[in-house]
Amino acid sequence: MRRVLQVACMLVAASCGAAAAGERFFVYNLTTSTEFTGVFLAPAGTQSWGSNQALNDKDHSLDVTERLSITGIEHGQFDVKLQTEKGRTCVKSNVDLTKETSFDIRDTDIAGCL
């Protein structure tokens, strides 16, 4: 009986891990005309920027109205650094991905820095 219980616990733990590992995150560019060649995430309040997520796209940019897959993160709070094709940089702070798996960038998010 004890062995059966151990195996059952291991199966439950493995299925939970597989579900979490399979979770996919996305960002949507809902701006009217801004393309981003750099999309970097850091834990909120830090400067620990991860890799350029725009490189996940076939043309290495997040175009207007496009969805971009975000990799290498887990649920949490993030700051997002966005770099335009002209080299300007904006930061969208406190993106909440604790329960959600996607967020968007709008013109109002970048109005003060472009």
C-alpha angles and dihedrals in degrees: 000000000000091000092050090051091050092050091048091051091049092051092050092048092048093050092050091050092049092052093050093045091052094055113119126207127205142185122206122209103218095165119123098234115351122114119195124212092178127049113169129173128204131174105272113276095017136096093222096124116188127214123306105276091195086075087070088073122084092240093036095243141091104236127198111287091007129132118223126199114233115210137187098035138105129204114300147098117301144183113218122211113202124194122194125217087255091058099254116141132213131177124213106199132212102011104183113222096154091112104004128072099205143041136180139228116222134182090257090059092060102030095106098051109039 
